[in-house]
Amino acid sequence: MKTTNNTILITGGSAGIGFETAKLLSEKGNHVIIVGRDENRLASAKAKLGNVSAIQADVSNADDVKRLVATINQDFPNLNVLINNAGRAEAYNLADQSKDASSIAEEEMLTNYLSIIKLNQALLPVLLKQEAAAIINVSSVVAYVPGITLPTYAASKAALHSYTTSLRLSLENTAIKVFELMPPLVDTQLSAAIGGHNGIHPSQVANEFLVAFANNDFEIRVGDTAKIYELFLSSPTDALNVMNANREAWLESVNS
């Protein structure tokens, strides 16, 4: 896939992985459209970037999605790359009766899975008009191996992984290529509650993504995700134990 002269939409583009990806892609000569819920944070991100447009929208809100798609059709009809990066996660223990796992899961599934299907479906007519196009769904290492700290987030990413595979097969005879970006623990605000400061910098995710995107590597396993995946293939039990090696300490911290 070409890495320059694209028109690219990035949801969750005002911070973390989305911001670093927007920064790198704009520097490569692409026009990037960042989307985010927080208008102030979106404006701050736009001010730090070049060749970038910003649209305030919550992709989990159906009315916002309609407005976003209408803006794309009117102002950016050459859109050919969609990066679904917006996410929601809550760290908690499923055994904790003070937490409403059902409500948490509903919000995570809406943002991390259902909203992506809705936006992809709404923008397919635009993408199909382009000579070359791509959809990139950002999932996670936990799509393969769940962790106790993010139980329903992991389930939403597993659903996204399955959907992305089906979408790739469904669009294989079109001009749209479908990628899945699977980071490990990344140092972002989203991961702060589970020790995100120990994770890789989001710029590493952006850089590894760009290399794989250029090479048409459709499943992009960044950093330790590749190691966990290989371990998962050889021993799912060992992979599960590695992913949850610190579960006793984490349980003690949240229950204290």
C-alpha positions as CSV (number, residue, x, y, z in Angstrom):
1,M,0.0,0.0,0.0
2,K,1.3,3.4,-0.8
3,T,2.4,5.5,2.2
4,T,2.2,9.0,0.6
5,N,-0.5,11.2,-1.0
6,N,-3.4,9.5,0.8
7,T,-6.4,11.0,2.5
8,I,-6.6,9.3,5.9
9,L,-9.2,9.4,8.6
10,I,-8.0,8.4,12.1
11,T,-10.5,8.0,14.9
12,G,-9.1,8.7,18.4
13,G,-6.6,10.8,16.7
14,S,-6.0,13.4,19.3
15,A,-3.8,11.3,21.7
16,G,-1.7,8.2,22.1
17,I,-1.4,5.8,19.2
18,G,-3.8,7.9,17.1
19,F,-1.9,11.1,17.5
20,E,1.5,9.6,16.8
21,T,0.2,7.8,13.7
22,A,-1.4,11.1,12.5
23,K,2.0,12.9,13.1
24,L,4.0,10.3,11.2
25,L,1.5,10.0,8.3
26,S,1.2,13.8,7.9
27,E,5.0,14.1,7.8
28,K,5.0,11.6,4.9
29,G,2.9,13.8,2.7
30,N,-0.6,12.5,3.5
31,H,-3.6,14.6,4.4
32,V,-4.8,13.4,7.7
33,I,-8.2,13.9,9.3
34,I,-8.2,13.3,13.1
35,V,-11.5,12.6,14.9
36,G,-12.0,12.8,18.7
37,R,-14.7,13.3,21.3
38,D,-13.0,16.1,23.2
39,E,-13.0,19.4,21.2
40,N,-10.3,21.0,23.3
41,R,-7.9,18.1,23.1
42,L,-8.6,17.8,19.4
43,A,-7.8,21.4,18.8
44,S,-4.6,21.1,20.8
45,A,-3.5,18.1,18.7
46,K,-4.3,19.8,15.4
47,A,-2.2,22.8,16.5
48,K,0.8,20.4,16.9
49,L,0.4,18.8,13.5
50,G,0.8,19.8,9.9
51,N,-1.5,19.1,6.9
52,V,-4.2,17.9,9.3
53,S,-7.9,18.5,9.6
54,A,-9.9,17.9,12.7
55,I,-13.6,16.8,13.2
56,Q,-15.2,16.6,16.6
57,A,-17.3,13.4,16.8
58,D,-18.0,10.5,19.1
59,V,-17.9,7.3,17.0
60,S,-20.1,5.5,19.5
61,N,-22.8,8.1,18.9
62,A,-25.0,7.3,15.9
63,D,-25.9,10.9,15.2
64,D,-22.2,11.9,15.3
65,V,-21.3,9.2,12.9
66,K,-24.0,10.4,10.4
67,R,-22.6,13.9,10.7
68,L,-19.0,12.7,10.3
69,V,-19.8,10.7,7.2
70,A,-21.7,13.6,5.7
71,T,-18.7,15.8,6.2
72,I,-16.4,13.2,4.6
73,N,-18.6,12.9,1.6
74,Q,-18.8,16.6,1.1
75,D,-15.3,17.8,2.0
76,F,-13.1,14.8,1.6
77,P,-14.4,12.7,-1.2
78,N,-10.9,11.3,-1.9
79,L,-10.7,9.5,1.4
80,N,-9.0,6.3,0.8
81,V,-7.6,5.1,4.2
82,L,-9.7,4.6,7.4
83,I,-7.9,3.9,10.7
84,N,-10.3,2.8,13.4
85,N,-8.3,3.6,16.5
86,A,-10.8,5.0,19.1
87,G,-11.1,2.8,22.1
88,R,-12.5,2.4,25.6
89,A,-11.1,0.3,28.4
90,E,-11.7,-0.2,32.1
91,A,-9.5,-2.2,34.4
92,Y,-11.4,-4.2,37.0
93,N,-11.9,-7.7,38.4
94,L,-14.9,-9.7,37.2
95,A,-15.3,-11.0,40.7
96,D,-15.7,-7.5,42.1
97,Q,-19.4,-7.2,42.9
98,S,-19.1,-3.4,43.2
99,K,-18.5,-3.2,39.4
100,D,-21.3,-3.6,36.9
101,A,-19.5,-5.8,34.4
102,S,-22.5,-5.8,32.0
103,S,-22.6,-2.0,31.7
104,I,-18.8,-1.8,31.3
105,A,-18.8,-4.5,28.7
106,E,-21.7,-2.8,26.8
107,E,-19.7,0.5,26.6
108,E,-16.5,-1.2,25.6
109,M,-18.2,-3.4,23.0
110,L,-20.0,-0.3,21.5
111,T,-16.8,1.7,21.1
112,N,-14.3,-1.1,20.4
113,Y,-16.4,-3.2,18.1
114,L,-19.9,-2.1,17.1
115,S,-19.0,1.5,16.3
116,I,-16.2,0.2,14.0
117,I,-18.7,-1.9,12.0
118,K,-21.0,1.1,11.7
119,L,-18.3,3.5,10.5
120,N,-16.8,1.0,8.1
121,Q,-20.2,0.2,6.6
122,A,-21.0,4.0,6.3
123,L,-17.7,4.8,4.6
124,L,-17.5,1.8,2.3
125,P,-19.2,3.6,-0.6
126,V,-16.5,6.3,-0.4
127,L,-13.6,3.9,-0.1
128,L,-14.9,1.7,-3.0
129,K,-14.7,4.7,-5.4
130,Q,-10.9,5.0,-4.8
131,E,-8.2,3.3,-7.0
132,A,-6.5,2.0,-3.8
133,A,-8.0,2.0,-0.3
134,A,-7.4,0.5,3.1
135,I,-9.2,-0.1,6.4
136,I,-7.1,-0.5,9.5
137,N,-8.7,-1.8,12.7
138,V,-6.6,-1.3,15.8
139,S,-7.1,-4.3,18.1
140,S,-4.7,-5.6,20.7
141,V,-2.5,-8.5,21.9
142,V,-5.4,-9.4,24.1
143,A,-7.4,-10.3,21.0
144,Y,-5.3,-13.5,21.2
145,V,-4.7,-13.9,24.9
146,P,-7.0,-12.2,27.5
147,G,-5.7,-10.6,30.7
148,I,-7.4,-10.5,34.1
149,T,-7.0,-6.7,34.3
150,L,-9.1,-5.9,31.2
151,P,-11.6,-8.8,30.9
152,T,-14.4,-7.3,28.8
153,Y,-12.0,-5.1,26.8
154,A,-10.2,-8.2,25.8
155,A,-13.5,-9.8,24.7
156,S,-14.3,-6.7,22.6
157,K,-10.9,-6.9,20.9
158,A,-11.3,-10.7,20.2
159,A,-14.6,-9.8,18.5
160,L,-12.9,-7.1,16.5
161,H,-10.2,-9.6,15.4
162,S,-12.7,-12.1,14.2
163,Y,-14.7,-9.4,12.4
164,T,-11.6,-8.0,10.7
165,T,-10.6,-11.4,9.3
166,S,-14.1,-11.7,7.9
167,L,-14.0,-8.2,6.4
168,R,-10.7,-8.9,4.8
169,L,-12.1,-12.0,3.1
170,S,-15.2,-10.2,2.1
171,L,-13.3,-7.3,0.4
172,E,-10.5,-9.3,-1.1
173,N,-11.8,-8.8,-4.7
174,T,-12.1,-5.1,-4.3
175,A,-9.6,-2.2,-4.1
176,I,-9.9,-2.1,-0.3
177,K,-7.2,-3.8,1.8
178,V,-8.0,-4.7,5.4
179,F,-5.3,-4.5,8.1
180,E,-5.3,-5.3,11.8
181,L,-2.9,-3.5,14.1
182,M,-2.2,-5.3,17.3
183,P,-0.1,-3.4,19.8
184,P,1.1,-4.8,23.1
185,L,1.0,-2.6,26.3
186,V,1.5,1.0,25.2
187,D,2.3,4.0,27.4
188,T,-1.0,6.0,26.9
189,Q,-3.7,7.5,29.1
190,L,-5.9,4.5,28.2
191,S,-3.4,2.1,29.8
192,A,-2.4,4.1,32.8
193,A,-4.5,2.0,35.2
194,I,-2.7,-1.2,34.2
195,G,0.8,0.0,34.4
196,G,1.0,1.6,31.0
197,H,4.1,3.5,32.0
198,N,5.9,0.1,31.5
199,G,4.7,-0.1,27.9
200,I,6.3,1.0,24.6
201,H,5.9,4.5,23.3
202,P,3.0,5.0,20.9
203,S,5.5,6.3,18.3
204,Q,6.9,2.8,18.1
205,V,3.5,1.5,17.2
206,A,3.1,4.2,14.5
207,N,6.5,3.4,13.0
208,E,6.0,-0.4,12.9
209,F,2.6,0.1,11.5
210,L,3.9,2.2,8.6
211,V,6.5,-0.4,7.6
212,A,3.9,-3.2,7.6
213,F,1.4,-1.0,5.8
214,A,3.9,-0.4,3.0
215,N,4.6,-4.2,2.8
216,N,1.0,-5.2,2.8
217,D,1.4,-7.2,6.0
218,F,-2.2,-7.5,7.0
219,E,-1.8,-8.7,10.5
220,I,0.6,-6.3,12.2
221,R,1.9,-7.6,15.5
222,V,3.8,-4.8,17.2
223,G,6.6,-5.5,19.7
224,D,5.9,-8.2,22.2
225,T,2.6,-9.1,20.5
226,A,4.6,-11.1,18.0
227,K,6.2,-13.1,20.9
228,I,2.9,-13.7,22.7
229,Y,1.3,-14.8,19.4
230,E,4.1,-17.3,18.7
231,L,3.8,-18.6,22.3
232,F,0.0,-18.8,21.9
233,L,0.4,-21.0,18.8
234,S,2.7,-23.4,20.6
235,S,1.0,-23.4,24.0
236,P,-2.1,-21.4,24.7
237,T,-1.8,-22.2,28.4
238,D,1.8,-20.9,28.6
239,A,0.7,-17.7,26.8
240,L,-2.2,-17.2,29.2
241,N,0.1,-17.6,32.1
242,V,2.6,-15.1,30.7
243,M,-0.1,-12.5,30.1
244,N,-1.4,-12.9,33.6
245,A,1.9,-13.4,35.4
246,N,1.3,-10.5,37.8
247,R,-2.4,-11.2,38.5
248,E,-1.9,-12.0,42.2
249,A,-0.2,-8.6,42.8
250,W,-2.8,-6.8,40.7
251,L,-5.7,-8.5,42.6
252,E,-4.1,-7.5,45.9
253,S,-3.7,-3.9,44.8
254,V,-7.3,-3.5,43.6
255,N,-8.8,-5.3,46.6
256,S,-6.8,-3.3,49.2
